[in-house]
Amino acid sequence: ILDNLAYYGGMTNHHDALNKCQDTLISANVAEQPERVRIIILVTDGLPTVEQDGTENRSCGSDCRNHVISVADGIKQTGTRIVPVFVVPNPAEKEITYMETLSSDGAVLTNVTLDTLPETVTNLVGDIINCKTTRPSIAASQTPSSSDWPT
């Protein structure tokens, strides 16, 4: 799937991204395989820039972020894991702090590029599904690999 994605730039809509992913995960496996692990890997380049009503707002404030946090909390309560991944070099501290609140375990992966994203996702999904851990033990400045996960 990742190989077919294109990055066009533009607005950052965490609200819709989380909701659409969760809707897809729920409809795809709850009835048939309720024990299946559900993971949302939220790939982003920063803070949200779209209000919950779809309005473009490059300076989306705390109300916007708090709404996304509420959406993420609801998703996490269903058992879906959220793993935020930054694809921007050196995200600001407020961006990392915000993403930590969306994360299921407070971990946020940084220093991931569009080139390393497919490998990062493969490693994350494989290790989570194999139940090695739900939290990577990597520094914020490292690109994660499967060897970074404790066994």
JOQUIKA-V955898 format. One record per run of one state. SS is the DSSP state (~ for helix, > for strand, _ for the rest). FROM is the first residue (numbers start at 1). LEN is the number of residues. If there is no record, write none. Layout:
{{SS,FROM,LEN} {SS,FROM,LEN}}
This chain:
{{_,1,1} {~,2,3} {_,5,9} {~,14,16} {_,30,9} {>,39,6} {_,45,5} {>,50,1} {_,51,5} {>,56,1} {_,57,5} {~,62,16} {_,78,3} {>,81,6} {_,87,6} {~,93,10} {_,103,5} {>,108,2} {_,110,4} {~,114,16} {_,130,16} {~,146,3} {_,149,3}}
